Structure formats: C-alpha cells, structure tokens
C-alpha cells in the first residue's frame, strides 16, 4: 500500500517506540544503538509501513513537534475497529485532536496527538460515498453554504 517510509523525530526514541507498539500496534524490527548506549533509531512496522523513530538532533535540524510547538502533517492509519483502536491509544496517553465521528467521505475517523506531538488519524471505512456527494459536503463544511 505504501511506498514511503516514515522517519519521526521524537524527544525519546526508546519511549516513543514503546508507545507506538502499545498504542498503535506497531512491532519493532530493528534498533541502532550507539556505543555509549544511546538509541539512535528504532525501526518499527505499522501494518505495511516502515516507521523509524529517532531522538532530536537540533544541531542537524531534527526537532520533534513538541520542541517546535506544532506539527505540519497527520499520519493516517486504516484500522478494522476505529473505536477499539481509539480507546487503546487514549489509554496509552494520547490526546484528542478531533474526536471519533462518522465523516462525510465514508470513514469513521478521529485524530489524536501522541505524547511526542505527532498527529495521527485512525480511519475505518464504513461506507462508499459518491465523489459528487463528497465534493458537495466538503464545500458545505468549508464555506458554510
């Protein structure tokens, strides 16, 4: 499904890898540890996606969203049961960005912030919606028409 591997910068690679495993069901595939014991990168698999997490390196321009005070992207994860996945993430310490709801494009979806400032959308497809209806509903939402 994907051709892009994701490399997330976090405040603590070890803690983040454990969180993504617990909250999102990722599994660790490899770990790069420096001679002093510092974890440089933890590679995870989330579904068919490679997700690498690494600590901040401000001198190399790598900063976590928490240090920047913002995030510019949302990572979308298809799940079989969005409500169960949502509850697991909330129990692990996620913060609600947008509560789970039935979206006009046919997904049951919600967005959360992980403890490291990254935004995730959990999506469960529940119905097919014609493109013209999606366009009309999007226009109504964005223009108030």
Secondary structure, DSSP 8 states (H G I E B T S, - for coil): -----EEEEES-HHHHHHHHHHHH--EEEEEEE-TTS-EEEEEEEETTEEEEEEE-BGGGTB--HHHHT----EEEEE-S-HHHHHHHHHHTT-EEEEEEEE-TTSEEEEEEE-TTS-EEEEEEE-----HHHHHHHHHHHHH--
